[in-house]
């Protein structure tokens, strides 16, 4: 582990209409694709994941895989 390693989290948005915003419906549920590092469950009951559930150790050799979601779990 590098002494430059940091705890990080990442999100992705499939900005389908190109306006640089994640669109949601009237309940706050995303209507565009999104992804969160470590692929935590996102549902109406669990809500938005906490940082600790999405965080990972980031250094120069880190590779992560983020699954895009187009609906809640």
CHARMM internal coordinates of N, CA and C (Angstrom, degrees):
IC EDIT
DIST 1 N 1 CA 1.4476
DIST 1 CA 1 C 1.5306
ANGL 1 N 1 CA 1 C 108.58
DIST 1 C 2 N 1.2938
ANGL 1 CA 1 C 2 N 115.39
DIHE 1 N 1 CA 1 C 2 N 132.49
DIST 2 N 2 CA 1.4512
ANGL 1 C 2 N 2 CA 122.29
DIHE 1 CA 1 C 2 N 2 CA 178.83
DIST 2 CA 2 C 1.5225
ANGL 2 N 2 CA 2 C 110.70
DIHE 1 C 2 N 2 CA 2 C -74.59
DIST 2 C 3 N 1.3222
ANGL 2 CA 2 C 3 N 116.75
DIHE 2 N 2 CA 2 C 3 N 147.09
DIST 3 N 3 CA 1.4640
ANGL 2 C 3 N 3 CA 118.65
DIHE 2 CA 2 C 3 N 3 CA 175.45
DIST 3 CA 3 C 1.5275
ANGL 3 N 3 CA 3 C 111.14
DIHE 2 C 3 N 3 CA 3 C -73.41
DIST 3 C 4 N 1.3326
ANGL 3 CA 3 C 4 N 117.31
DIHE 3 N 3 CA 3 C 4 N -3.66
DIST 4 N 4 CA 1.4607
ANGL 3 C 4 N 4 CA 121.78
DIHE 3 CA 3 C 4 N 4 CA 175.78
DIST 4 CA 4 C 1.5315
ANGL 4 N 4 CA 4 C 112.24
DIHE 3 C 4 N 4 CA 4 C -97.69
DIST 4 C 5 N 1.3145
ANGL 4 CA 4 C 5 N 117.16
DIHE 4 N 4 CA 4 C 5 N 5.18
DIST 5 N 5 CA 1.4660
ANGL 4 C 5 N 5 CA 120.73
DIHE 4 CA 4 C 5 N 5 CA -179.52
DIST 5 CA 5 C 1.5237
ANGL 5 N 5 CA 5 C 110.24
DIHE 4 C 5 N 5 CA 5 C -65.37
DIST 5 C 6 N 1.3119
ANGL 5 CA 5 C 6 N 115.21
DIHE 5 N 5 CA 5 C 6 N 145.28
DIST 6 N 6 CA 1.4651
ANGL 5 C 6 N 6 CA 121.62
DIHE 5 CA 5 C 6 N 6 CA -179.08
DIST 6 CA 6 C 1.5204
ANGL 6 N 6 CA 6 C 109.69
DIHE 5 C 6 N 6 CA 6 C -134.56
DIST 6 C 7 N 1.3145
ANGL 6 CA 6 C 7 N 116.46
DIHE 6 N 6 CA 6 C 7 N 152.31
DIST 7 N 7 CA 1.4558
ANGL 6 C 7 N 7 CA 121.65
DIHE 6 CA 6 C 7 N 7 CA 172.53
DIST 7 CA 7 C 1.5250
ANGL 7 N 7 CA 7 C 107.09
DIHE 6 C 7 N 7 CA 7 C -82.94
DIST 7 C 8 N 1.3225
ANGL 7 CA 7 C 8 N 116.52
DIHE 7 N 7 CA 7 C 8 N 125.54
DIST 8 N 8 CA 1.4648
ANGL 7 C 8 N 8 CA 121.84
DIHE 7 CA 7 C 8 N 8 CA -176.93
DIST 8 CA 8 C 1.5163
ANGL 8 N 8 CA 8 C 110.02
DIHE 7 C 8 N 8 CA 8 C -137.62
DIST 8 C 9 N 1.3106
ANGL 8 CA 8 C 9 N 115.25
DIHE 8 N 8 CA 8 C 9 N 168.75
DIST 9 N 9 CA 1.4642
ANGL 8 C 9 N 9 CA 123.32
DIHE 8 CA 8 C 9 N 9 CA 171.15
DIST 9 CA 9 C 1.5201
ANGL 9 N 9 CA 9 C 106.32
DIHE 8 C 9 N 9 CA 9 C -143.49
DIST 9 C 10 N 1.3289
ANGL 9 CA 9 C 10 N 116.50
DIHE 9 N 9 CA 9 C 10 N 155.72
DIST 10 N 10 CA 1.4646
ANGL 9 C 10 N 10 CA 119.91
DIHE 9 CA 9 C 10 N 10 CA -178.17
DIST 10 CA 10 C 1.5209
ANGL 10 N 10 CA 10 C 110.49
DIHE 9 C 10 N 10 CA 10 C -137.93
DIST 10 C 11 N 1.3029
ANGL 10 CA 10 C 11 N 115.17
DIHE 10 N 10 CA 10 C 11 N 149.08
DIST 11 N 11 CA 1.4628
ANGL 10 C 11 N 11 CA 121.79
DIHE 10 CA 10 C 11 N 11 CA 173.65
DIST 11 CA 11 C 1.5154
ANGL 11 N 11 CA 11 C 109.04
DIHE 10 C 11 N 11 CA 11 C -130.23
DIST 11 C 12 N 1.3121
ANGL 11 CA 11 C 12 N 115.52
DIHE 11 N 11 CA 11 C 12 N 151.84
DIST 12 N 12 CA 1.4648
ANGL 11 C 12 N 12 CA 122.76
DIHE 11 CA 11 C 12 N 12 CA 176.29
DIST 12 CA 12 C 1.5153
ANGL 12 N 12 CA 12 C 108.54
DIHE 11 C 12 N 12 CA 12 C -127.11
DIST 12 C 13 N 1.3063
ANGL 12 CA 12 C 13 N 116.35
DIHE 12 N 12 CA 12 C 13 N 147.17
DIST 13 N 13 CA 1.4613
ANGL 12 C 13 N 13 CA 121.65
DIHE 12 CA 12 C 13 N 13 CA 175.21
DIST 13 CA 13 C 1.5194
ANGL 13 N 13 CA 13 C 108.33
DIHE 12 C 13 N 13 CA 13 C -131.50
DIST 13 C 14 N 1.3324
ANGL 13 CA 13 C 14 N 116.70
DIHE 13 N 13 CA 13 C 14 N 131.93
DIST 14 N 14 CA 1.4598
ANGL 13 C 14 N 14 CA 121.95
DIHE 13 CA 13 C 14 N 14 CA 171.35
DIST 14 CA 14 C 1.5303
ANGL 14 N 14 CA 14 C 105.92
DIHE 13 C 14 N 14 CA 14 C -89.87
DIST 14 C 15 N 1.3115
ANGL 14 CA 14 C 15 N 115.42
DIHE 14 N 14 CA 14 C 15 N 89.13
DIST 15 N 15 CA 1.4633
ANGL 14 C 15 N 15 CA 122.47
DIHE 14 CA 14 C 15 N 15 CA -174.61
DIST 15 CA 15 C 1.5271
ANGL 15 N 15 CA 15 C 109.02
DIHE 14 C 15 N 15 CA 15 C -76.34
DIST 15 C 16 N 1.3194
ANGL 15 CA 15 C 16 N 115.58
DIHE 15 N 15 CA 15 C 16 N 80.97
DIST 16 N 16 CA 1.4609
ANGL 15 C 16 N 16 CA 122.24
DIHE 15 CA 15 C 16 N 16 CA -171.70
DIST 16 CA 16 C 1.5257
ANGL 16 N 16 CA 16 C 113.73
DIHE 15 C 16 N 16 CA 16 C -59.99
DIST 16 C 17 N 1.3221
ANGL 16 CA 16 C 17 N 117.82
DIHE 16 N 16 CA 16 C 17 N -30.95
DIST 17 N 17 CA 1.4655
ANGL 16 C 17 N 17 CA 118.99
DIHE 16 CA 16 C 17 N 17 CA -179.01
DIST 17 CA 17 C 1.5264
ANGL 17 N 17 CA 17 C 112.66
DIHE 16 C 17 N 17 CA 17 C -106.03
DIST 17 C 18 N 1.3209
ANGL 17 CA 17 C 18 N 118.00
DIHE 17 N 17 CA 17 C 18 N 4.55
DIST 18 N 18 CA 1.4537
ANGL 17 C 18 N 18 CA 122.27
DIHE 17 CA 17 C 18 N 18 CA 171.95
DIST 18 CA 18 C 1.5219
ANGL 18 N 18 CA 18 C 116.32
DIHE 17 C 18 N 18 CA 18 C 69.74
DIST 18 C 19 N 1.3277
ANGL 18 CA 18 C 19 N 118.29
DIHE 18 N 18 CA 18 C 19 N 25.04
DIST 19 N 19 CA 1.4666
ANGL 18 C 19 N 19 CA 119.41
DIHE 18 CA 18 C 19 N 19 CA -178.20
DIST 19 CA 19 C 1.5338
ANGL 19 N 19 CA 19 C 113.45
DIHE 18 C 19 N 19 CA 19 C -100.47
DIST 19 C 20 N 1.3290
ANGL 19 CA 19 C 20 N 117.29
DIHE 19 N 19 CA 19 C 20 N 9.27
DIST 20 N 20 CA 1.4725
ANGL 19 C 20 N 20 CA 123.68
DIHE 19 CA 19 C 20 N 20 CA 177.48
DIST 20 CA 20 C 1.5289
ANGL 20 N 20 CA 20 C 113.27
DIHE 19 C 20 N 20 CA 20 C 63.45
DIST 20 C 21 N 1.3346
ANGL 20 CA 20 C 21 N 117.44
DIHE 20 N 20 CA 20 C 21 N 28.59
DIST 21 N 21 CA 1.4671
ANGL 20 C 21 N 21 CA 122.43
DIHE 20 CA 20 C 21 N 21 CA 178.02
DIST 21 CA 21 C 1.5262
ANGL 21 N 21 CA 21 C 109.46
DIHE 20 C 21 N 21 CA 21 C -136.16
DIST 21 C 22 N 1.3220
ANGL 21 CA 21 C 22 N 116.56
DIHE 21 N 21 CA 21 C 22 N 147.08
DIST 22 N 22 CA 1.4585
ANGL 21 C 22 N 22 CA 121.27
DIHE 21 CA 21 C 22 N 22 CA 172.64
DIST 22 CA 22 C 1.5197
ANGL 22 N 22 CA 22 C 107.48
DIHE 21 C 22 N 22 CA 22 C -87.96
DIST 22 C 23 N 1.3140
ANGL 22 CA 22 C 23 N 116.69
DIHE 22 N 22 CA 22 C 23 N 113.94
DIST 23 N 23 CA 1.4613
ANGL 22 C 23 N 23 CA 120.53
DIHE 22 CA 22 C 23 N 23 CA -179.42
DIST 23 CA 23 C 1.5209
ANGL 23 N 23 CA 23 C 110.45
DIHE 22 C 23 N 23 CA 23 C -81.93
DIST 23 C 24 N 1.3192
ANGL 23 CA 23 C 24 N 115.28
DIHE 23 N 23 CA 23 C 24 N 144.22
DIST 24 N 24 CA 1.4569
ANGL 23 C 24 N 24 CA 122.40
DIHE 23 CA 23 C 24 N 24 CA 178.22
DIST 24 CA 24 C 1.5198
ANGL 24 N 24 CA 24 C 109.40
DIHE 23 C 24 N 24 CA 24 C -131.54
DIST 24 C 25 N 1.3330
ANGL 24 CA 24 C 25 N 115.09
DIHE 24 N 24 CA 24 C 25 N 161.07
DIST 25 N 25 CA 1.4671
ANGL 24 C 25 N 25 CA 118.67
DIHE 24 CA 24 C 25 N 25 CA 175.26
DIST 25 CA 25 C 1.5300
ANGL 25 N 25 CA 25 C 108.76
DIHE 24 C 25 N 25 CA 25 C -84.06
DIST 25 C 26 N 1.3023
ANGL 25 CA 25 C 26 N 116.56
DIHE 25 N 25 CA 25 C 26 N -173.40
DIST 26 N 26 CA 1.4661
ANGL 25 C 26 N 26 CA 120.72
DIHE 25 CA 25 C 26 N 26 CA -175.18
DIST 26 CA 26 C 1.5256
ANGL 26 N 26 CA 26 C 113.48
DIHE 25 C 26 N 26 CA 26 C -66.70
DIST 26 C 27 N 1.3395
ANGL 26 CA 26 C 27 N 116.73
DIHE 26 N 26 CA 26 C 27 N -15.44
DIST 27 N 27 CA 1.4651
ANGL 26 C 27 N 27 CA 120.83
DIHE 26 CA 26 C 27 N 27 CA 175.72
DIST 27 CA 27 C 1.5313
ANGL 27 N 27 CA 27 C 112.56
DIHE 26 C 27 N 27 CA 27 C -91.97
DIST 27 C 28 N 1.3371
ANGL 27 CA 27 C 28 N 116.71
DIHE 27 N 27 CA 27 C 28 N -3.87
DIST 28 N 28 CA 1.4543
ANGL 27 C 28 N 28 CA 120.85
DIHE 27 CA 27 C 28 N 28 CA -177.48
DIST 28 CA 28 C 1.5135
ANGL 28 N 28 CA 28 C 113.89
DIHE 27 C 28 N 28 CA 28 C 88.91
DIST 28 C 29 N 1.3344
ANGL 28 CA 28 C 29 N 117.60
DIHE 28 N 28 CA 28 C 29 N 9.09
DIST 29 N 29 CA 1.4624
ANGL 28 C 29 N 29 CA 122.38
DIHE 28 CA 28 C 29 N 29 CA 179.81
DIST 29 CA 29 C 1.5276
ANGL 29 N 29 CA 29 C 108.68
DIHE 28 C 29 N 29 CA 29 C -84.14
DIST 29 C 30 N 1.3396
ANGL 29 CA 29 C 30 N 118.03
DIHE 29 N 29 CA 29 C 30 N 129.29
DIST 30 N 30 CA 1.4634
ANGL 29 C 30 N 30 CA 120.36
DIHE 29 CA 29 C 30 N 30 CA -178.04
DIST 30 CA 30 C 1.5316
ANGL 30 N 30 CA 30 C 112.55
DIHE 29 C 30 N 30 CA 30 C -58.16
DIST 30 C 31 N 1.3251
ANGL 30 CA 30 C 31 N 115.64
DIHE 30 N 30 CA 30 C 31 N 138.03
DIST 31 N 31 CA 1.4620
ANGL 30 C 31 N 31 CA 121.66
DIHE 30 CA 30 C 31 N 31 CA 175.18
DIST 31 CA 31 C 1.5249
ANGL 31 N 31 CA 31 C 110.71
DIHE 30 C 31 N 31 CA 31 C -107.02
DIST 31 C 32 N 1.3326
ANGL 31 CA 31 C 32 N 116.90
DIHE 31 N 31 CA 31 C 32 N 1.34
DIST 32 N 32 CA 1.4602
ANGL 31 C 32 N 32 CA 122.76
DIHE 31 CA 31 C 32 N 32 CA 174.37
DIST 32 CA 32 C 1.5274
ANGL 32 N 32 CA 32 C 107.24
DIHE 31 C 32 N 32 CA 32 C -122.07
DIST 32 C 33 N 1.3180
ANGL 32 CA 32 C 33 N 115.95
DIHE 32 N 32 CA 32 C 33 N 159.84
DIST 33 N 33 CA 1.4583
ANGL 32 C 33 N 33 CA 120.19
DIHE 32 CA 32 C 33 N 33 CA -178.91
DIST 33 CA 33 C 1.5208
ANGL 33 N 33 CA 33 C 112.38
DIHE 32 C 33 N 33 CA 33 C -66.39
DIST 33 C 34 N 1.3320
ANGL 33 CA 33 C 34 N 115.62
DIHE 33 N 33 CA 33 C 34 N 148.99
DIST 34 N 34 CA 1.4623
ANGL 33 C 34 N 34 CA 121.35
DIHE 33 CA 33 C 34 N 34 CA 178.34
DIST 34 CA 34 C 1.5207
ANGL 34 N 34 CA 34 C 109.39
DIHE 33 C 34 N 34 CA 34 C -150.16
DIST 34 C 35 N 1.3061
ANGL 34 CA 34 C 35 N 116.37
DIHE 34 N 34 CA 34 C 35 N 160.61
DIST 35 N 35 CA 1.4522
ANGL 34 C 35 N 35 CA 122.26
DIHE 34 CA 34 C 35 N 35 CA 175.90
DIST 35 CA 35 C 1.5125
ANGL 35 N 35 CA 35 C 109.86
DIHE 34 C 35 N 35 CA 35 C -147.35
DIST 35 C 36 N 1.3271
ANGL 35 CA 35 C 36 N 116.12
DIHE 35 N 35 CA 35 C 36 N 151.09
DIST 36 N 36 CA 1.4588
ANGL 35 C 36 N 36 CA 122.18
DIHE 35 CA 35 C 36 N 36 CA -178.35
DIST 36 CA 36 C 1.5238
ANGL 36 N 36 CA 36 C 107.97
DIHE 35 C 36 N 36 CA 36 C -133.91
DIST 36 C 37 N 1.3278
ANGL 36 CA 36 C 37 N 116.46
DIHE 36 N 36 CA 36 C 37 N 136.52
DIST 37 N 37 CA 1.4594
ANGL 36 C 37 N 37 CA 120.09
DIHE 36 CA 36 C 37 N 37 CA -179.97
DIST 37 CA 37 C 1.5284
ANGL 37 N 37 CA 37 C 111.24
DIHE 36 C 37 N 37 CA 37 C -54.64
DIST 37 C 38 N 1.3142
ANGL 37 CA 37 C 38 N 114.80
DIHE 37 N 37 CA 37 C 38 N 145.49
DIST 38 N 38 CA 1.4688
ANGL 37 C 38 N 38 CA 125.73
DIHE 37 CA 37 C 38 N 38 CA -176.12
DIST 38 CA 38 C 1.5223
ANGL 38 N 38 CA 38 C 112.55
DIHE 37 C 38 N 38 CA 38 C 68.83
DIST 38 C 39 N 1.3285
ANGL 38 CA 38 C 39 N 117.57
DIHE 38 N 38 CA 38 C 39 N 3.40
DIST 39 N 39 CA 1.4646
ANGL 38 C 39 N 39 CA 123.66
DIHE 38 CA 38 C 39 N 39 CA 172.26
DIST 39 CA 39 C 1.5298
ANGL 39 N 39 CA 39 C 114.00
DIHE 38 C 39 N 39 CA 39 C 50.23
DIST 39 C 40 N 1.3331
ANGL 39 CA 39 C 40 N 117.82
DIHE 39 N 39 CA 39 C 40 N 52.15
DIST 40 N 40 CA 1.4690
ANGL 39 C 40 N 40 CA 119.59
DIHE 39 CA 39 C 40 N 40 CA 179.24
DIST 40 CA 40 C 1.5241
ANGL 40 N 40 CA 40 C 111.52
DIHE 39 C 40 N 40 CA 40 C -70.40
DIST 40 C 41 N 1.3200
ANGL 40 CA 40 C 41 N 115.82
DIHE 40 N 40 CA 40 C 41 N 160.44
DIST 41 N 41 CA 1.4600
ANGL 40 C 41 N 41 CA 121.22
DIHE 40 CA 40 C 41 N 41 CA 175.68
DIST 41 CA 41 C 1.5217
ANGL 41 N 41 CA 41 C 109.27
DIHE 40 C 41 N 41 CA 41 C -68.06
DIST 41 C 42 N 1.3260
ANGL 41 CA 41 C 42 N 115.11
DIHE 41 N 41 CA 41 C 42 N 134.09
DIST 42 N 42 CA 1.4639
ANGL 41 C 42 N 42 CA 121.57
DIHE 41 CA 41 C 42 N 42 CA 175.36
DIST 42 CA 42 C 1.5211
ANGL 42 N 42 CA 42 C 106.12
DIHE 41 C 42 N 42 CA 42 C -128.20
DIST 42 C 43 N 1.3213
ANGL 42 CA 42 C 43 N 116.60
DIHE 42 N 42 CA 42 C 43 N 115.92
DIST 43 N 43 CA 1.4581
ANGL 42 C 43 N 43 CA 120.45
DIHE 42 CA 42 C 43 N 43 CA -179.18
DIST 43 CA 43 C 1.5232
ANGL 43 N 43 CA 43 C 109.47
DIHE 42 C 43 N 43 CA 43 C -146.21
DIST 43 C 44 N 1.3073
ANGL 43 CA 43 C 44 N 115.27
DIHE 43 N 43 CA 43 C 44 N 173.68
DIST 44 N 44 CA 1.4618
ANGL 43 C 44 N 44 CA 119.82
DIHE 43 CA 43 C 44 N 44 CA 177.71
DIST 44 CA 44 C 1.5276
ANGL 44 N 44 CA 44 C 109.77
DIHE 43 C 44 N 44 CA 44 C -61.67
DIST 44 C 45 N 1.3324
ANGL 44 CA 44 C 45 N 117.33
DIHE 44 N 44 CA 44 C 45 N -36.68
DIST 45 N 45 CA 1.4657
ANGL 44 C 45 N 45 CA 119.89
DIHE 44 CA 44 C 45 N 45 CA -177.74
DIST 45 CA 45 C 1.5275
ANGL 45 N 45 CA 45 C 113.10
DIHE 44 C 45 N 45 CA 45 C -80.22
DIST 45 C 46 N 1.3418
ANGL 45 CA 45 C 46 N 118.30
DIHE 45 N 45 CA 45 C 46 N -35.83
DIST 46 N 46 CA 1.4673
ANGL 45 C 46 N 46 CA 119.95
DIHE 45 CA 45 C 46 N 46 CA -178.94
DIST 46 CA 46 C 1.5152
ANGL 46 N 46 CA 46 C 112.43
DIHE 45 C 46 N 46 CA 46 C -87.15
DIST 46 C 47 N 1.3169
ANGL 46 CA 46 C 47 N 117.78
DIHE 46 N 46 CA 46 C 47 N -25.71
DIST 47 N 47 CA 1.4621
ANGL 46 C 47 N 47 CA 121.22
DIHE 46 CA 46 C 47 N 47 CA -179.50
DIST 47 CA 47 C 1.5168
ANGL 47 N 47 CA 47 C 112.49
DIHE 46 C 47 N 47 CA 47 C 71.75
DIST 47 C 48 N 1.3207
ANGL 47 CA 47 C 48 N 115.03
DIHE 47 N 47 CA 47 C 48 N -158.52
DIST 48 N 48 CA 1.4616
ANGL 47 C 48 N 48 CA 121.75
DIHE 47 CA 47 C 48 N 48 CA -179.11
DIST 48 CA 48 C 1.5278
ANGL 48 N 48 CA 48 C 108.76
DIHE 47 C 48 N 48 CA 48 C -74.61
DIST 48 C 49 N 1.3420
ANGL 48 CA 48 C 49 N 118.01
DIHE 48 N 48 CA 48 C 49 N 134.12
DIST 49 N 49 CA 1.4636
ANGL 48 C 49 N 49 CA 120.23
DIHE 48 CA 48 C 49 N 49 CA -179.25
DIST 49 CA 49 C 1.5316
ANGL 49 N 49 CA 49 C 112.25
DIHE 48 C 49 N 49 CA 49 C -63.85
DIST 49 C 50 N 1.3041
ANGL 49 CA 49 C 50 N 115.65
DIHE 49 N 49 CA 49 C 50 N 151.85
DIST 50 N 50 CA 1.4600
ANGL 49 C 50 N 50 CA 121.51
DIHE 49 CA 49 C 50 N 50 CA 173.95
DIST 50 CA 50 C 1.5329
ANGL 50 N 50 CA 50 C 108.63
DIHE 49 C 50 N 50 CA 50 C -77.02
DIST 50 C 51 N 1.3272
ANGL 50 CA 50 C 51 N 116.54
DIHE 50 N 50 CA 50 C 51 N 156.38
DIST 51 N 51 CA 1.4621
ANGL 50 C 51 N 51 CA 121.90
DIHE 50 CA 50 C 51 N 51 CA 179.91
DIST 51 CA 51 C 1.5242
ANGL 51 N 51 CA 51 C 110.97
DIHE 50 C 51 N 51 CA 51 C -53.04
DIST 51 C 52 N 1.3303
ANGL 51 CA 51 C 52 N 117.53
DIHE 51 N 51 CA 51 C 52 N -42.71
DIST 52 N 52 CA 1.4734
ANGL 51 C 52 N 52 CA 120.84
DIHE 51 CA 51 C 52 N 52 CA -177.98
DIST 52 CA 52 C 1.5248
ANGL 52 N 52 CA 52 C 112.02
DIHE 51 C 52 N 52 CA 52 C -61.34
DIST 52 C 53 N 1.3301
ANGL 52 CA 52 C 53 N 118.18
DIHE 52 N 52 CA 52 C 53 N -26.46
DIST 53 N 53 CA 1.4627
ANGL 52 C 53 N 53 CA 121.50
DIHE 52 CA 52 C 53 N 53 CA -179.90
DIST 53 CA 53 C 1.5269
ANGL 53 N 53 CA 53 C 112.65
DIHE 52 C 53 N 53 CA 53 C -81.58
DIST 53 C 54 N 1.3226
ANGL 53 CA 53 C 54 N 117.21
DIHE 53 N 53 CA 53 C 54 N -16.19
DIST 54 N 54 CA 1.4619
ANGL 53 C 54 N 54 CA 121.44
DIHE 53 CA 53 C 54 N 54 CA -178.79
DIST 54 CA 54 C 1.5247
ANGL 54 N 54 CA 54 C 112.51
DIHE 53 C 54 N 54 CA 54 C -113.79
DIST 54 C 55 N 1.3252
ANGL 54 CA 54 C 55 N 117.85
DIHE 54 N 54 CA 54 C 55 N -6.43
DIST 55 N 55 CA 1.4638
ANGL 54 C 55 N 55 CA 120.43
DIHE 54 CA 54 C 55 N 55 CA -172.57
DIST 55 CA 55 C 1.5255
ANGL 55 N 55 CA 55 C 112.44
DIHE 54 C 55 N 55 CA 55 C -82.19
DIST 55 C 56 N 1.3243
ANGL 55 CA 55 C 56 N 113.84
DIHE 55 N 55 CA 55 C 56 N 155.15
DIST 56 N 56 CA 1.4590
ANGL 55 C 56 N 56 CA 122.56
DIHE 55 CA 55 C 56 N 56 CA 179.98
DIST 56 CA 56 C 1.5161
ANGL 56 N 56 CA 56 C 108.03
DIHE 55 C 56 N 56 CA 56 C -150.19
DIST 56 C 57 N 1.3202
ANGL 56 CA 56 C 57 N 116.59
DIHE 56 N 56 CA 56 C 57 N 162.18
DIST 57 N 57 CA 1.4561
ANGL 56 C 57 N 57 CA 121.86
DIHE 56 CA 56 C 57 N 57 CA 177.88
DIST 57 CA 57 C 1.5246
ANGL 57 N 57 CA 57 C 108.25
DIHE 56 C 57 N 57 CA 57 C -83.20
DIST 57 C 58 N 1.3128
ANGL 57 CA 57 C 58 N 117.08
DIHE 57 N 57 CA 57 C 58 N 120.67
DIST 58 N 58 CA 1.4626
ANGL 57 C 58 N 58 CA 122.59
DIHE 57 CA 57 C 58 N 58 CA -177.26
DIST 58 CA 58 C 1.5212
ANGL 58 N 58 CA 58 C 109.76
DIHE 57 C 58 N 58 CA 58 C -107.32
DIST 58 C 59 N 1.3233
ANGL 58 CA 58 C 59 N 115.60
DIHE 58 N 58 CA 58 C 59 N 121.21
DIST 59 N 59 CA 1.4592
ANGL 58 C 59 N 59 CA 121.18
DIHE 58 CA 58 C 59 N 59 CA 169.34
DIST 59 CA 59 C 1.5241
ANGL 59 N 59 CA 59 C 107.40
DIHE 58 C 59 N 59 CA 59 C -139.79
DIST 59 C 60 N 1.3128
ANGL 59 CA 59 C 60 N 118.01
DIHE 59 N 59 CA 59 C 60 N -173.68
DIST 60 N 60 CA 1.4663
ANGL 59 C 60 N 60 CA 120.32
DIHE 59 CA 59 C 60 N 60 CA -171.98
DIST 60 CA 60 C 1.5253
ANGL 60 N 60 CA 60 C 113.70
DIHE 59 C 60 N 60 CA 60 C -66.05
DIST 60 C 61 N 1.3163
ANGL 60 CA 60 C 61 N 119.03
DIHE 60 N 60 CA 60 C 61 N -16.14
DIST 61 N 61 CA 1.4631
ANGL 60 C 61 N 61 CA 120.74
DIHE 60 CA 60 C 61 N 61 CA -179.36
DIST 61 CA 61 C 1.5307
ANGL 61 N 61 CA 61 C 113.43
DIHE 60 C 61 N 61 CA 61 C -105.39
DIST 61 C 62 N 1.3227
ANGL 61 CA 61 C 62 N 118.13
DIHE 61 N 61 CA 61 C 62 N 6.17
DIST 62 N 62 CA 1.4622
ANGL 61 C 62 N 62 CA 121.65
DIHE 61 CA 61 C 62 N 62 CA -176.48
DIST 62 CA 62 C 1.5218
ANGL 62 N 62 CA 62 C 111.64
DIHE 61 C 62 N 62 CA 62 C -72.07
DIST 62 C 63 N 1.3189
ANGL 62 CA 62 C 63 N 115.50
DIHE 62 N 62 CA 62 C 63 N 133.47
DIST 63 N 63 CA 1.4620
ANGL 62 C 63 N 63 CA 123.00
DIHE 62 CA 62 C 63 N 63 CA 171.00
DIST 63 CA 63 C 1.5200
ANGL 63 N 63 CA 63 C 106.54
DIHE 62 C 63 N 63 CA 63 C -127.32
DIST 63 C 64 N 1.3239
ANGL 63 CA 63 C 64 N 116.83
DIHE 63 N 63 CA 63 C 64 N 133.61
DIST 64 N 64 CA 1.4624
ANGL 63 C 64 N 64 CA 120.11
DIHE 63 CA 63 C 64 N 64 CA 177.51
DIST 64 CA 64 C 1.5248
ANGL 64 N 64 CA 64 C 109.09
DIHE 63 C 64 N 64 CA 64 C -126.97
DIST 64 C 65 N 1.3118
ANGL 64 CA 64 C 65 N 116.07
DIHE 64 N 64 CA 64 C 65 N 155.00
DIST 65 N 65 CA 1.4621
ANGL 64 C 65 N 65 CA 122.81
DIHE 64 CA 64 C 65 N 65 CA 174.49
DIST 65 CA 65 C 1.5201
ANGL 65 N 65 CA 65 C 107.62
DIHE 64 C 65 N 65 CA 65 C -118.46
DIST 65 C 66 N 1.3205
ANGL 65 CA 65 C 66 N 115.80
DIHE 65 N 65 CA 65 C 66 N 126.39
DIST 66 N 66 CA 1.4562
ANGL 65 C 66 N 66 CA 121.26
DIHE 65 CA 65 C 66 N 66 CA 179.67
DIST 66 CA 66 C 1.5206
ANGL 66 N 66 CA 66 C 108.12
DIHE 65 C 66 N 66 CA 66 C -118.74
DIST 66 C 67 N 1.3296
ANGL 66 CA 66 C 67 N 116.19
DIHE 66 N 66 CA 66 C 67 N 124.69
DIST 67 N 67 CA 1.4669
ANGL 66 C 67 N 67 CA 121.35
DIHE 66 CA 66 C 67 N 67 CA 177.91
DIST 67 CA 67 C 1.5200
ANGL 67 N 67 CA 67 C 109.25
DIHE 66 C 67 N 67 CA 67 C -85.68
DIST 67 C 68 N 1.3213
ANGL 67 CA 67 C 68 N 116.09
DIHE 67 N 67 CA 67 C 68 N 128.56
DIST 68 N 68 CA 1.4611
ANGL 67 C 68 N 68 CA 120.44
DIHE 67 CA 67 C 68 N 68 CA 175.86
DIST 68 CA 68 C 1.5215
ANGL 68 N 68 CA 68 C 108.52
DIHE 67 C 68 N 68 CA 68 C -76.87
DIST 68 C 69 N 1.3346
ANGL 68 CA 68 C 69 N 115.76
DIHE 68 N 68 CA 68 C 69 N 139.74
DIST 69 N 69 CA 1.4700
ANGL 68 C 69 N 69 CA 121.93
DIHE 68 CA 68 C 69 N 69 CA 178.61
DIST 69 CA 69 C 1.5192
ANGL 69 N 69 CA 69 C 108.23
DIHE 68 C 69 N 69 CA 69 C -119.06
DIST 69 C 70 N 1.3073
ANGL 69 CA 69 C 70 N 114.92
DIHE 69 N 69 CA 69 C 70 N 137.89
DIST 70 N 70 CA 1.4615
ANGL 69 C 70 N 70 CA 120.17
DIHE 69 CA 69 C 70 N 70 CA 177.76
DIST 70 CA 70 C 1.5270
ANGL 70 N 70 CA 70 C 110.54
DIHE 69 C 70 N 70 CA 70 C -118.37
DIST 70 C 71 N 1.3278
ANGL 70 CA 70 C 71 N 115.12
DIHE 70 N 70 CA 70 C 71 N 12.31
DIST 71 N 71 CA 1.4655
ANGL 70 C 71 N 71 CA 122.79
DIHE 70 CA 70 C 71 N 71 CA 172.90
DIST 71 CA 71 C 1.5211
ANGL 71 N 71 CA 71 C 106.60
DIHE 70 C 71 N 71 CA 71 C -161.65
DIST 71 C 72 N 1.3048
ANGL 71 CA 71 C 72 N 116.63
DIHE 71 N 71 CA 71 C 72 N 165.04
DIST 72 N 72 CA 1.4610
ANGL 71 C 72 N 72 CA 120.12
DIHE 71 CA 71 C 72 N 72 CA 177.90
DIST 72 CA 72 C 1.5186
ANGL 72 N 72 CA 72 C 109.86
DIHE 71 C 72 N 72 CA 72 C -76.39
DIST 72 C 73 N 1.3386
ANGL 72 CA 72 C 73 N 116.59
DIHE 72 N 72 CA 72 C 73 N 160.57
DIST 73 N 73 CA 1.4719
ANGL 72 C 73 N 73 CA 121.59
DIHE 72 CA 72 C 73 N 73 CA 179.21
DIST 73 CA 73 C 1.5105
ANGL 73 N 73 CA 73 C 110.65
DIHE 72 C 73 N 73 CA 73 C -70.62
END
COOR INIT
IC SEED 1 N 1 CA 1 C
IC BUILD
